[in-house]
Amino acid sequence: MHPQCLQDFGGDRFATHFASDIGRAILAYLVEHPHAQDTSEGVRQWWLGQRGIACNPDALRPALDELVRSGLLVVIHASDARVHYRLNTARKDEIAAMLAR
């Protein structure tokens, strides 16, 4: 369930390495729900859980970190000091096109 996955954006300047299929599932959820925002636990329970994907936090963390480094996810530091993740909406169309491949 966790193979290394490489997506190349048609040879242009973007190349994103997903830590696993988990990264792709997160992006697919966010393209369908572009205003969603949640903590890593919420991502695990709701975003992935709704897709029938069970993963432990050790598998989720590298995927989230890579998506943030790639600029596909944005980190929000909430007032309660918890970290929330959301789609970088400026790249939604690019992400949707990549997922369609």
N, C-alpha and C positions, 0 to 999 in steps of 0.2 A: 504493500500500500504506500510505501514511502520512497519510490525511486527518485533519483535526481532527474529533474526535468529542465530542459533548456528551450526557451522560446526566443526566436530571433525575429525581430520586427522588420522583415523584408530587406535585411541588409542595411538598413539605415543605422543611425548612431545608437539605437537602443538595443541592449541585449540583457535579458533578465533571467537569472538563475533562480528557480523556485527551490526552496529547501525540500519540497516534496509535492505530491499531488494536493496536499493541504493548502498550499498557496494558491493553486489554481481554483480550488473549491471556494476559498475566501473571496477571490476576485469575482467568481461567477455569482456568488451571493450578493456582493456589493453592486454589481452591474444591474441586478434585478431590484435591489433596494439601495439606491444611491445616497439616501439620507441616513442610513443606519450608522450607528456609532455605539461601541461597546468596549468593555474591558476584555482582557484575554479570556477570562472565565466565561463571559457572555458570548464571545466568539466561539468558544468551544461548545457551549451548551446550545446556543440558538443558531448561529450562522452555520456551523458544521452539523450540529445535531439535526436540524431540519433537512439536511441533505443525507442523513443516515450515516454520517461519518463520525466515528468515535475515535478520539485521539487523546493522549495524555499531554499534560503541559510541556513535557520534555520534547515532544514532537511538534507542538504548536509554536513554541518560542522561536526556533530558527526560521520558520516560515514567516512569522510576523516581522521579525527583525530584517529579513531579506526584502520583504515587500516595502518596508519603511525605507531601507537604504536605497531601494530602486526608485523611490519617489511615487510609488503606486498607492501607498497608504500614508495617511497623515496621523501623527500622534497628537493627542490633546491631553494636557495635564489638568485634570479636574480639581476643583477646590478641595475635595476630600483626599487629594494627593494620589488618587488612582489614575492610571494611564488608560486612556480610551483610544481606540483606533477607528478611523473612518476612511472612506475612499477619497483619493485626491481627485476631486470632480473635474479638474482641468484635464485629466488624462482618461476620463471615462470612455470616450469614443475609441481611443487608442487601445484601451484594455478590452473593450467589447470586440474590436476587430481581431485582436490577438487570440481571444478565447474562441472565436468563430473558426479559427484555422484548425 
